[in-house]
Amino acid sequence: MAQSDGKESWDILKTLSSAEDAEQLKAYVKSIGVSETFRAVLRLNADEREKVLTTLSAEDAADFIEEIPGQHAAEMMQQLSAGDAASILSEMDSQDQADVIGELNSFHASAVLAEMHPDAAANVQKLSSYDSESAGGLMQSEFVAYREDVTVGDVLSALGGSAKQSSALGMYIYVISRSGKLAGVVELRTLVLSSHDAPIAFISEPCLSIAADASLSDLDAFFDSHAFLAVPVVDMHNKLVGVVHRQHVAEAMADHASANYRKSQGIIGGDEIRSQPTLLRSGRRVSWLSLNIVLNIISASVIALYQDTLSAVIALAVFLPIVSDMSGCSGNQAVAVSMRELALGIIKPYELMRVWMKEVSVGCINGVILGTLLAAVAWLWQGNPYLGLVVGVALAANTIVAVSIGGTVPLMLKRMGKDPAVASGPILTTVTDMCGFFLILSLASLLLPQLTTT
């Protein structure tokens, strides 16, 4: 629902917030959903956004902020006063709190934390100190844990009387020793069906855990191997510090893949949406596009060296982009596989030879198949088998070059401490273009008498 009585959703948000009608605003936001609310809020100016967020209750505003991308959530929170931002932040889950604080500039983050309860602020600062793509950075500090000597009846009574604990319960209750170390886990169903007099240690089971500094790929591999909804996170002393949920890992993996794709397409510096300042968006893009001008000039210079050959055999101009594009596609497939395996820890940056051999074997097969197909097309079209030979051999050879580069360059960049998502694409494109143009035009020069024979 984007309209009501001919009015756009952002106009309705503006009207309801101006009237300070919190209940009607809450009902309207619920009726149009998070996606449409986000779209509508982005159409408002900074003052109007602030009015919407402060007219909603802190809990309702937190529900909305938690559902939108972290960078944009932080931008909206940064437009609020430190007190209003702290009120909303206090209603959010600990993981989301840390995500937002991590996106704020240091001055505003300090001001917001100063407005929060000292214990809550300390917890957020601790979570924010972890790498965002680690178990510590993805965990929630809300979990239900009891000491091993507490009885089942006491746990059930405590859960029934505490809404806060019930909201963090999930499917598992963790058992800890007197020193706070993780000792086991109890499923909710087992707890309910057990004798109330039994200590929970008697009904607990051994519990797998993961270290706070475990990487995103480690977490992904863990949930691939185990059908758990969550895993407890422990520090170096095996003390329980949080819980990571399967859903959050899946979301983080999707965000990681999306970020890598944006980088590979030249969108650098975080998420971009069209409500951001024009100069900021332009600057992020133009630096990448300027580099591509240079790279394309290098590729074009190869064609200039063989302009006489190209003039003599005009049909070659049709096949130049085909050889370049097909090789580039093969190379991009290799890049994608290497990026994925690097992210999952399946390969290490020093395994260049192993990766290269694997890619060359695929490249040889695919190169021969694709080269043969293109050669047949060229022969049938022009009736000249030598033209087919030139374009077929060029495509086959360039496919091998492309997959070799696509498979190994991400590893080399990673080893050099560079971001492979940013640089692999332009390197692959430039080299495959140059090699493709060089191969087809140099082969054509060697066979020029046969190609020009009518």
Beta strands, then each sheet from edge to edge (+ up, - down):
strand 1: 3-4
strand 2: 7-8
strand 3: 145-147
strand 4: 172-176
strand 5: 182-187
strand 6: 210-211
strand 7: 230-234
strand 8: 240-245
sheet 1: 1+ 2-
sheet 2: 3+ 4+ 5-
sheet 3: 6+ 7+ 8-
end
